[in-house]
Amino acid sequence: MRGARPTGTLTAALALATVLAAALPTAASAVGPDDRLDRGHAAVRADATVGPDRRADFTTVQAAIDAAPEGRTSPWVIALRPGTYHEVVKVPATKPFLTLVGTGRRAQDVVVSYDNANGTPKPDGSGTHGTSGSASVTIDGADFTARNLTFANTFDEAAHPEITNRQAVAVLTRADRLVFDGVRFLGNQDTLYVNSTAADVVARASFRDCYVEGDVDFVFGRATAVFEGCEIRSLTRGSTTNNGYVTAPSTSVANPYGFLFTRCRFTSDAPDGTVFLGRPWHPSNDPNAIGQVLVRDSWIGAHVGGTAWSDFSGGWSWRDARFAEHANRGPGALVTDDRPQLTPAEAKDRTPRAYLAGADGWSPRR
């Protein structure tokens, strides 16, 4: 793709397809790989446009981000026209309040992707990318928003048998107060890495009406993340016993809020009982990483069995983590001794607002 072309003052108001819902979405409205985002259109003002030809202000997403001003206190909107943008994208910490909006009718009309894995050699010969370095998109700018588009890591495991470290991140977040509406996250192992800048730093992210797919630990990290009305799809790895883990939280013991899934759908084409809801990740064997996950008021497919949580290698038991469920339904919503359930009283205060408010009272829908 070409870089930026000279631009003048951008004053035209552009009609952008945005994900606007008058009411909270239901789990059935989650954005699947072939679902349309028929949630209406709204006219908003774009500060820059990205497209596959010179009719747009920029031909790459990164060029538009590089041109955005630093230190914003209100949104700077970048409109992405339909197309596939094969590039590594980084949103620096110096550029808060960036908004990326796909202008297609569906989230899959705009795709931002790359294909690095943990074990992919760097072009300069200085080693491999590592898990964090494999990310197609890295978000370090606070108050970032993305709507109506797809983020993907397209690393082809079958085509690269020589690469054994196959973690391949689609999106890595390290910033606070992030919003994703109607966004698709595609990958295999380690698709969505929701993290923070340090173990004792809380970073919050809201995912609404999104679609996330992968196989091993494909939602992981120490951030506080709320998934509302999303589809969480586990890909099969062809095993008859273990087809992976949805989550791998590394929540700090000082943080009561890790991952909350509410009114979501957990789906898969894997055999019954071969997928786990999660396992506790202890980076560098950190004993203070006591993962927290709550799945509540959601539909769970038969791919999840009577034992929904798994130990992590190194002797870390899932029973020492903070894993729980509440009021789920579906063929995989079993209640067993290996699936801790919150009481109604305990669940009452475990809401999206409680997870996301923090000391500043942040509300992503305000």
Solvent accessible surface area in square Angstrom, and as a share of the most:
residue,aa,sasa,rsa
1,M,126,0.56
2,R,118,0.43
3,G,42,0.40
4,A,56,0.43
5,R,76,0.28
6,P,126,0.79
7,T,64,0.37
8,G,61,0.59
9,T,121,0.70
10,L,66,0.33
11,T,90,0.52
12,A,67,0.52
13,A,67,0.52
14,L,47,0.23
15,A,88,0.68
16,L,3,0.02
17,A,9,0.07
18,T,10,0.06
19,V,13,0.07
20,L,87,0.43
21,A,39,0.30
22,A,120,0.93
23,A,71,0.55
24,L,112,0.56
25,P,6,0.04
26,T,85,0.49
27,A,7,0.06
28,A,89,0.69
29,S,38,0.25
30,A,7,0.05
31,V,2,0.01
32,G,2,0.02
33,P,58,0.37
34,D,116,0.60
35,D,64,0.33
36,R,130,0.47
37,L,17,0.08
38,D,88,0.45
39,R,60,0.22
40,G,41,0.39
41,H,112,0.50
42,A,28,0.21
43,A,86,0.66
44,V,52,0.30
45,R,136,0.50
46,A,3,0.02
47,D,35,0.18
48,A,4,0.03
49,T,9,0.05
50,V,0,0.00
51,G,1,0.01
52,P,76,0.48
53,D,41,0.21
54,R,127,0.46
55,R,191,0.70
56,A,0,0.00
57,D,10,0.05
58,F,17,0.07
59,T,6,0.03
60,T,22,0.13
61,V,0,0.00
62,Q,42,0.19
63,A,19,0.15
64,A,0,0.00
65,I,0,0.00
66,D,92,0.48
67,A,60,0.46
68,A,5,0.04
69,P,47,0.30
70,E,114,0.51
71,G,53,0.51
72,R,68,0.25
73,T,120,0.70
74,S,50,0.33
75,P,76,0.48
76,W,54,0.19
77,V,22,0.13
78,I,0,0.00
79,A,1,0.00
80,L,0,0.00
81,R,75,0.27
82,P,69,0.44
83,G,25,0.24
84,T,80,0.46
85,Y,0,0.00
86,H,97,0.43
87,E,21,0.09
88,V,52,0.30
89,V,1,0.01
90,K,111,0.47
91,V,1,0.00
92,P,49,0.31
93,A,73,0.57
94,T,73,0.43
95,K,15,0.06
96,P,25,0.15
97,F,55,0.23
98,L,1,0.00
99,T,9,0.05
100,L,1,0.00
101,V,3,0.02
102,G,0,0.00
103,T,32,0.19
104,G,5,0.05
105,R,122,0.44
106,R,88,0.32
107,A,0,0.00
108,Q,32,0.14
109,D,34,0.18
110,V,0,0.00
111,V,29,0.17
112,V,1,0.00
113,S,4,0.03
114,Y,62,0.24
115,D,60,0.31
116,N,17,0.09
117,A,0,0.00
118,N,25,0.13
119,G,13,0.13
120,T,26,0.15
121,P,90,0.57
122,K,73,0.31
123,P,134,0.84
124,D,113,0.59
125,G,67,0.64
126,S,75,0.49
127,G,39,0.38
128,T,67,0.39
129,H,41,0.18
130,G,24,0.23
131,T,32,0.19
132,S,50,0.32
133,G,39,0.38
134,S,1,0.01
135,A,3,0.02
136,S,0,0.00
137,V,0,0.00
138,T,8,0.05
139,I,0,0.00
140,D,42,0.22
141,G,0,0.00
142,A,27,0.21
143,D,23,0.12
144,F,0,0.00
145,T,19,0.11
146,A,0,0.00
147,R,66,0.24
148,N,1,0.01
149,L,0,0.00
150,T,0,0.00
151,F,1,0.00
152,A,3,0.03
153,N,8,0.04
154,T,77,0.45
155,F,14,0.06
156,D,73,0.38
157,E,29,0.13
158,A,94,0.73
159,A,62,0.48
160,H,69,0.31
161,P,93,0.59
162,E,122,0.55
163,I,13,0.07
164,T,115,0.67
165,N,80,0.41
166,R,65,0.24
167,Q,43,0.19
168,A,4,0.03
169,V,0,0.00
170,A,0,0.00
171,V,0,0.00
172,L,3,0.01
173,T,1,0.01
174,R,76,0.28
175,A,10,0.08
176,D,31,0.16
177,R,67,0.24
178,L,1,0.00
179,V,14,0.08
180,F,0,0.00
181,D,10,0.05
182,G,0,0.00
183,V,0,0.00
184,R,16,0.06
185,F,0,0.00
186,L,36,0.18
187,G,7,0.07
188,N,47,0.24
189,Q,32,0.14
190,D,10,0.05
191,T,0,0.00
192,L,0,0.00
193,Y,19,0.07
194,V,0,0.00
195,N,13,0.07
196,S,1,0.01
197,T,98,0.57
198,A,39,0.31
199,A,55,0.42
200,D,124,0.64
201,V,64,0.37
202,V,74,0.43
203,A,3,0.02
204,R,15,0.05
205,A,1,0.01
206,S,0,0.00
207,F,0,0.00
208,R,28,0.10
209,D,3,0.01
210,C,0,0.00
211,Y,1,0.00
212,V,0,0.00
213,E,29,0.13
214,G,0,0.00
215,D,3,0.01
216,V,19,0.11
217,D,11,0.06
218,F,0,0.00
219,V,0,0.00
220,F,8,0.03
221,G,0,0.00
222,R,49,0.18
223,A,1,0.01
224,T,1,0.01
225,A,0,0.00
226,V,0,0.00
227,F,0,0.00
228,E,14,0.06
229,G,0,0.00
230,C,0,0.00
231,E,27,0.12
232,I,1,0.00
233,R,60,0.22
234,S,1,0.01
235,L,42,0.21
236,T,57,0.33
237,R,100,0.37
238,G,68,0.65
239,S,32,0.20
240,T,120,0.70
241,T,106,0.61
242,N,59,0.30
243,N,0,0.00
244,G,2,0.02
245,Y,25,0.10
246,V,1,0.00
247,T,2,0.01
248,A,2,0.01
249,P,0,0.00
250,S,5,0.03
251,T,0,0.00
252,S,22,0.15
253,V,83,0.48
254,A,91,0.71
255,N,12,0.06
256,P,64,0.41
257,Y,58,0.22
258,G,0,0.00
259,F,0,0.00
260,L,0,0.00
261,F,1,0.00
262,T,10,0.06
263,R,63,0.23
264,C,0,0.00
265,R,78,0.29
266,F,1,0.01
267,T,16,0.09
268,S,27,0.17
269,D,93,0.48
270,A,10,0.08
271,P,62,0.39
272,D,108,0.56
273,G,40,0.38
274,T,4,0.02
275,V,2,0.01
276,F,42,0.18
277,L,2,0.01
278,G,0,0.00
279,R,38,0.14
280,P,1,0.00
281,W,57,0.20
282,H,16,0.07
283,P,37,0.23
284,S,120,0.77
285,N,99,0.51
286,D,43,0.22
287,P,88,0.56
288,N,86,0.44
289,A,4,0.03
290,I,35,0.18
291,G,0,0.00
292,Q,11,0.05
293,V,0,0.00
294,L,1,0.01
295,V,1,0.01
296,R,34,0.12
297,D,42,0.22
298,S,0,0.00
299,W,65,0.23
300,I,0,0.00
301,G,5,0.05
302,A,35,0.27
303,H,6,0.03
304,V,2,0.01
305,G,14,0.13
306,G,29,0.28
307,T,57,0.33
308,A,0,0.00
309,W,1,0.00
310,S,20,0.13
311,D,78,0.40
312,F,38,0.16
313,S,85,0.55
314,G,70,0.68
315,G,73,0.70
316,W,60,0.21
317,S,36,0.23
318,W,20,0.07
319,R,147,0.54
320,D,108,0.56
321,A,18,0.14
322,R,70,0.26
323,F,10,0.04
324,A,13,0.10
325,E,1,0.01
326,H,27,0.12
327,A,58,0.45
328,N,29,0.15
329,R,126,0.46
330,G,30,0.29
331,P,80,0.50
332,G,0,0.00
333,A,22,0.17
334,L,75,0.37
335,V,115,0.66
336,T,55,0.32
337,D,140,0.73
338,D,39,0.20
339,R,2,0.01
340,P,52,0.33
341,Q,66,0.29
342,L,39,0.20
343,T,69,0.40
344,P,106,0.66
345,A,83,0.64
346,E,94,0.42
347,A,1,0.01
348,K,154,0.65
349,D,101,0.52
350,R,67,0.24
351,T,49,0.28
352,P,36,0.23
353,R,162,0.59
354,A,31,0.24
355,Y,4,0.02
356,L,3,0.02
357,A,19,0.15
358,G,47,0.45
359,A,121,0.94
360,D,81,0.42
361,G,25,0.24
362,W,35,0.12
363,S,32,0.21
364,P,31,0.20
365,R,84,0.30
366,R,207,0.76
